[in-house]
Amino acid sequence: MLNENIRLLKKSFRLNRLLNAIIVYLSYYVSLVTKRAIYWGSPPIVMIEPTNICNLQCPLCPSGNGTLKRVKGYMSFDVFKKIIDYIEKTAFMVVLWNQGEPYLNKDFSKMVKYASDRDLFTLVSTNGNIDYNAEEVVNSGLDSMIVSLDGTTQETYNKYRVNGKLDKVIKGVKEIVAAKKKLNRTNPLLRWQFLVMKHNEHEIEEIQQLSKELGVDNLELKSVQIYSKEDVQTFLPENPKYRRYKVNGNNFELKFGIKNRCRRIWTNAVVNWNGEVAICCFDKDGDFKVGNVKDSTLTQLWKNQNIMKVRNQILKDRKQIPICRNCLEGVKIKIEETKV
């Protein structure tokens, strides 16, 4: 997304951040060549989980379907502040979600503003079933907002976004668009994300029209992630163009295979709501123990023995790590992206 990349460069570019990113990527490529995990620098992108609690019950989401095993809670502002204070010299982006709905954290806009005031690019993904204070959202300095909206009728929308209200999402988008105009701001860039599934693939033309009417900046069609053979029949769209999987009966596997590499475990650190660091966003239950930012620095944790062991396994045989077999790394998940 060109506008987002331009905004990121204008806001977050600092020589020390650039040098750190170069060092991190260099260590990644050296690791690929030598087949031995090496890590230099600090993570240039940090995903921070404001909460793992959600107000919807989406059937393919661990938070929504009740299969998430981690204790639920909200990140305190003090923990968030400690993370930002540490990473602001080396990171250029904070991704403000993991599991759960970020805006359920009462301090969320305060968190965004704290990070944004330090010239960190801020990105959030929301289900939109929130009573936004639209001007507060804009004034927080939020740079980019992904709004998940997977239907043009309540019936279609509610088949996946269980307990969600389509009208509420649309109302919230309209209010943010209006607030941007009132305050003469271009932020946040509004990205409508549409998960293409069997029950909504017939609505693609309608959503293209609706996205224009709402005044969002981008419409992104995204393939859905499934977990079981039952999901093949229930959720995978009929049109193979909208799938990320090869399907043989009820069996499925990623179209692009699984290579022995993973850029994200070098570049994208993940900190859960309680300060625990995860190896990636697919380690949903924190099964790989790395450590807690309350007790150590993120850089120390991001290159400790536990995570280096995982990196070495990835370079050797990534398929042996269960969470890697259905991962997005190297997979094209955006089917289509349209500037509205």
C-alpha positions as CSV (number, residue, x, y, z in Angstrom):
1,M,0.0,0.0,0.0
2,L,1.8,3.0,-1.3
3,N,0.2,5.7,0.8
4,E,0.9,3.7,4.0
5,N,4.6,3.2,3.1
6,I,5.0,6.9,2.3
7,R,3.5,7.8,5.6
8,L,5.7,5.3,7.4
9,L,8.8,6.7,5.9
10,K,7.9,10.3,6.6
11,K,7.0,9.6,10.2
12,S,9.4,6.9,11.4
13,F,12.6,7.4,9.4
14,R,15.6,7.8,11.6
15,L,19.1,6.9,10.7
16,N,19.6,4.8,13.8
17,R,16.4,2.9,13.0
18,L,17.5,2.3,9.5
19,L,20.9,1.1,10.5
20,N,19.3,-1.3,13.1
21,A,16.9,-2.7,10.4
22,I,19.8,-3.2,8.0
23,I,21.8,-5.1,10.7
24,V,18.8,-7.3,11.6
25,Y,18.1,-8.2,7.9
26,L,21.8,-8.8,7.4
27,S,21.9,-11.3,10.3
28,Y,18.8,-13.0,8.8
29,Y,20.4,-13.5,5.3
30,V,23.7,-14.6,6.8
31,S,21.7,-17.2,8.8
32,L,20.0,-18.4,5.6
33,V,23.3,-18.9,3.9
34,T,25.1,-20.5,6.8
35,K,22.1,-22.5,8.0
36,R,23.0,-21.4,11.5
37,A,20.9,-18.8,13.5
38,I,22.7,-15.5,14.0
39,Y,21.0,-12.4,15.4
40,W,22.3,-8.9,15.4
41,G,20.4,-5.7,16.4
42,S,16.9,-5.3,17.9
43,P,13.5,-6.1,16.3
44,P,12.5,-3.2,14.0
45,I,8.8,-4.2,14.2
46,V,7.1,-4.9,17.5
47,M,3.6,-6.5,17.8
48,I,2.1,-5.5,21.2
49,E,-1.1,-7.2,22.4
50,P,-3.4,-4.7,24.3
51,T,-5.7,-7.6,25.3
52,N,-6.5,-11.2,24.3
53,I,-10.2,-10.7,25.1
54,C,-12.7,-10.2,22.3
55,N,-16.3,-9.1,22.1
56,L,-17.1,-11.5,19.1
57,Q,-17.1,-15.3,18.7
58,C,-15.6,-15.8,15.3
59,P,-15.4,-19.6,14.8
60,L,-11.8,-19.7,13.4
61,C,-10.3,-17.4,16.0
62,P,-8.9,-18.9,19.3
63,S,-10.1,-15.8,21.2
64,G,-13.6,-16.0,19.7
65,N,-14.1,-19.8,19.8
66,G,-12.8,-20.3,23.3
67,T,-9.8,-22.5,22.5
68,L,-7.2,-19.9,23.6
69,K,-5.5,-21.4,26.6
70,R,-3.6,-18.3,27.9
71,V,-4.9,-16.4,30.9
72,K,-7.0,-13.5,29.7
73,G,-6.4,-9.9,30.6
74,Y,-5.4,-6.3,29.6
75,M,-2.0,-4.8,29.2
76,S,-1.3,-2.1,31.7
77,F,-0.2,1.3,30.4
78,D,2.9,1.1,32.5
79,V,4.0,-2.1,30.8
80,F,3.2,-0.6,27.4
81,K,5.2,2.5,28.3
82,K,8.2,0.4,29.3
83,I,8.2,-1.4,25.9
84,I,7.9,1.8,23.9
85,D,10.5,3.6,25.9
86,Y,12.9,0.8,25.2
87,I,12.2,0.3,21.5
88,E,11.7,3.9,20.3
89,K,15.4,4.3,19.2
90,T,15.5,1.1,17.1
91,A,12.0,0.2,16.0
92,F,9.9,2.0,13.4
93,M,6.5,0.3,13.7
94,V,4.3,-1.0,16.4
95,V,1.5,-3.4,15.5
96,L,-1.2,-3.0,18.1
97,W,-3.0,-6.3,18.2
98,N,-2.5,-10.1,18.4
99,Q,-5.4,-12.0,19.9
100,G,-8.5,-10.0,21.1
101,E,-10.1,-6.7,20.2
102,P,-7.6,-3.9,21.0
103,Y,-10.2,-1.2,21.7
104,L,-11.5,-3.1,24.6
105,N,-8.5,-1.9,26.5
106,K,-9.6,1.3,28.2
107,D,-6.1,2.8,27.7
108,F,-5.8,1.9,24.0
109,S,-6.1,5.4,22.5
110,K,-3.6,6.6,25.2
111,M,-1.3,3.8,24.2
112,V,-1.5,4.8,20.5
113,K,-0.8,8.4,21.3
114,Y,2.2,7.6,23.4
115,A,3.8,5.5,20.6
116,S,2.8,8.0,17.9
117,D,4.3,10.9,19.8
118,R,7.6,9.1,19.6
119,D,7.3,8.9,15.8
120,L,6.5,5.2,15.7
121,F,4.2,4.1,13.0
122,T,1.1,2.7,14.6
123,L,-1.1,0.0,13.0
124,V,-4.3,-1.6,14.5
125,S,-6.8,-4.2,13.3
126,T,-10.3,-4.0,14.8
127,N,-13.6,-5.8,14.3
128,G,-15.3,-2.4,14.5
129,N,-18.0,-3.5,17.0
130,I,-16.9,-0.7,19.3
131,D,-18.4,2.6,20.3
132,Y,-15.5,4.8,19.0
133,N,-14.9,8.3,19.9
134,A,-14.0,9.1,16.3
135,E,-12.2,12.4,17.1
136,E,-10.2,10.6,19.8
137,V,-9.2,7.9,17.3
138,V,-7.9,10.6,14.9
139,N,-6.2,12.7,17.5
140,S,-4.4,9.7,19.0
141,G,-2.1,9.8,15.9
142,L,-3.1,6.3,14.7
143,D,-1.5,5.9,11.3
144,S,-3.4,2.9,9.9
145,M,-6.6,1.1,10.8
146,I,-7.7,-2.3,9.4
147,V,-11.4,-2.8,9.8
148,S,-12.6,-6.4,9.4
149,L,-15.9,-6.4,7.6
150,D,-16.9,-9.6,5.9
151,G,-20.3,-9.1,4.5
152,T,-22.8,-6.6,3.0
153,T,-25.8,-7.9,4.9
154,Q,-26.3,-8.7,8.5
155,E,-27.1,-12.3,7.7
156,T,-23.9,-12.9,5.7
157,Y,-21.7,-10.9,8.1
158,N,-23.0,-12.7,11.2
159,K,-22.2,-16.1,9.8
160,Y,-18.5,-15.5,10.7
161,R,-18.5,-12.4,12.9
162,V,-20.8,-14.0,15.5
163,N,-22.5,-11.5,17.8
164,G,-21.3,-8.7,15.5
165,K,-23.5,-5.9,14.2
166,L,-22.9,-4.8,10.6
167,D,-24.6,-1.5,11.1
168,K,-22.4,-0.7,14.0
169,V,-19.2,-1.3,12.0
170,I,-20.4,0.9,9.1
171,K,-21.5,3.6,11.5
172,G,-18.0,3.6,13.1
173,V,-16.3,3.8,9.8
174,K,-18.5,6.8,8.7
175,E,-17.8,8.6,11.9
176,I,-14.0,8.2,11.5
177,V,-14.1,9.4,7.9
178,A,-16.2,12.4,9.1
179,A,-13.7,13.1,11.9
180,K,-10.8,13.0,9.5
181,K,-12.5,15.6,7.3
182,K,-13.5,17.8,10.3
183,L,-10.0,17.8,11.7
184,N,-8.3,18.1,8.3
185,R,-6.3,14.9,8.8
186,T,-5.3,12.1,6.5
187,N,-4.8,9.6,9.3
188,P,-5.7,7.0,10.1
189,L,-5.6,5.3,6.7
190,L,-8.7,3.2,6.6
191,R,-8.3,-0.3,5.2
192,W,-11.4,-2.5,4.8
193,Q,-10.3,-6.1,5.1
194,F,-12.7,-8.6,3.7
195,L,-12.1,-12.3,4.4
196,V,-13.3,-14.2,1.4
197,M,-15.3,-17.3,2.5
198,K,-17.8,-19.7,1.0
199,H,-20.8,-17.7,2.3
200,N,-19.7,-14.3,1.2
201,E,-17.7,-14.7,-2.0
202,H,-20.8,-13.7,-4.0
203,E,-20.8,-10.3,-2.4
204,I,-17.4,-9.1,-3.7
205,E,-18.8,-6.7,-6.3
206,E,-21.2,-5.3,-3.7
207,I,-18.4,-4.6,-1.2
208,Q,-16.3,-2.9,-3.9
209,Q,-19.2,-0.4,-4.4
210,L,-19.9,-0.1,-0.6
211,S,-16.2,0.7,0.1
212,K,-16.4,3.7,-2.3
213,E,-19.6,4.9,-0.6
214,L,-18.0,4.7,2.8
215,G,-14.9,6.6,1.8
216,V,-12.3,4.0,3.0
217,D,-8.8,4.3,1.6
218,N,-8.3,0.7,0.6
219,L,-10.2,-2.5,0.1
220,E,-8.3,-5.7,0.8
221,L,-9.6,-9.1,-0.1
222,K,-7.9,-11.7,2.1
223,S,-7.9,-15.5,2.0
224,V,-9.2,-17.3,5.1
225,Q,-7.1,-19.5,7.3
226,I,-8.6,-22.9,8.2
227,Y,-7.6,-25.5,10.7
228,S,-9.6,-28.7,10.1
229,K,-11.3,-30.8,7.3
230,E,-14.6,-29.5,8.5
231,D,-13.5,-26.0,7.8
232,V,-12.8,-27.0,4.2
233,Q,-16.5,-27.6,3.6
234,T,-17.8,-24.7,5.8
235,F,-15.5,-21.8,5.0
236,L,-13.3,-22.3,2.0
237,P,-14.7,-20.4,-1.0
238,E,-15.6,-22.3,-4.1
239,N,-13.4,-20.2,-6.3
240,P,-9.8,-21.5,-6.0
241,K,-8.5,-18.0,-6.7
242,Y,-9.6,-17.0,-3.2
243,R,-7.9,-19.9,-1.4
244,R,-4.4,-20.2,0.1
245,Y,-4.6,-24.0,0.1
246,K,-4.5,-26.9,-2.3
247,V,-7.4,-29.1,-1.5
248,N,-7.8,-32.9,-2.2
249,G,-11.1,-34.0,-0.8
250,N,-11.0,-33.0,2.9
251,N,-7.2,-32.8,2.9
252,F,-5.6,-29.4,2.5
253,E,-2.1,-27.9,2.5
254,L,-0.6,-24.5,1.7
255,K,-0.2,-23.8,-2.0
256,F,3.3,-22.5,-1.7
257,G,4.8,-25.2,0.5
258,I,6.9,-24.6,3.7
259,K,10.4,-23.3,3.2
260,N,13.1,-23.5,5.9
261,R,13.1,-19.8,6.6
262,C,11.0,-17.3,8.5
263,R,11.8,-13.6,8.3
264,R,9.3,-12.7,11.0
265,I,11.1,-14.4,13.8
266,W,14.0,-12.1,13.1
267,T,12.2,-8.9,12.4
268,N,8.8,-9.0,14.2
269,A,8.9,-9.4,18.0
270,V,5.6,-10.2,19.8
271,V,4.8,-9.1,23.3
272,N,1.5,-10.4,24.9
273,W,-0.7,-8.4,27.2
274,N,1.1,-9.6,30.4
275,G,4.6,-8.8,29.1
276,E,5.4,-12.4,28.0
277,V,7.3,-12.5,24.7
278,A,6.1,-15.0,22.1
279,I,8.2,-16.3,19.2
280,C,5.6,-15.1,16.7
281,C,1.9,-14.3,16.4
282,F,1.2,-18.0,15.6
283,D,2.4,-19.0,19.0
284,K,-1.1,-18.2,20.3
285,D,-0.8,-19.9,23.6
286,G,2.8,-19.0,24.4
287,D,4.0,-22.5,24.2
288,F,7.6,-21.5,23.5
289,K,8.9,-19.8,26.6
290,V,11.0,-16.8,25.8
291,G,10.7,-14.5,28.9
292,N,8.9,-11.4,30.1
293,V,9.7,-7.7,29.4
294,K,9.1,-6.9,33.0
295,D,12.2,-8.9,33.9
296,S,14.5,-8.2,31.0
297,T,14.9,-6.1,27.9
298,L,13.2,-7.0,24.7
299,T,16.5,-7.2,22.8
300,Q,17.9,-9.7,25.4
301,L,14.8,-11.8,25.2
302,W,14.7,-11.7,21.4
303,K,18.1,-13.2,21.1
304,N,18.2,-15.6,24.1
305,Q,18.9,-19.3,24.0
306,N,15.3,-20.4,23.8
307,I,14.4,-18.4,20.7
308,M,17.7,-19.1,19.0
309,K,16.9,-22.8,19.3
310,V,13.7,-22.3,17.4
311,R,15.4,-20.2,14.7
312,N,17.9,-23.1,14.2
313,Q,15.1,-25.6,13.9
314,I,13.4,-23.4,11.3
315,L,16.6,-23.3,9.3
316,K,17.0,-27.0,9.5
317,D,13.4,-28.4,9.1
318,R,10.6,-25.9,9.7
319,K,7.9,-28.5,9.2
320,Q,8.8,-30.1,12.5
321,I,7.4,-27.1,14.3
322,P,3.6,-27.6,14.4
323,I,2.6,-23.9,14.3
324,C,4.7,-23.4,11.2
325,R,2.7,-25.8,9.1
326,N,-0.2,-23.4,8.7
327,C,1.7,-20.1,8.9
328,L,1.4,-17.1,6.7
329,E,5.2,-16.7,6.2
330,G,5.8,-16.8,2.5
331,V,2.1,-17.1,1.7
332,K,0.2,-14.6,-0.4
333,I,-2.8,-13.8,1.8
334,K,-4.0,-10.7,0.1
335,I,-5.9,-11.8,-3.0
336,E,-6.5,-8.3,-4.2
337,E,-5.9,-4.8,-2.9
338,T,-7.8,-1.8,-4.4
339,K,-7.2,1.9,-3.7
340,V,-10.7,3.3,-3.3
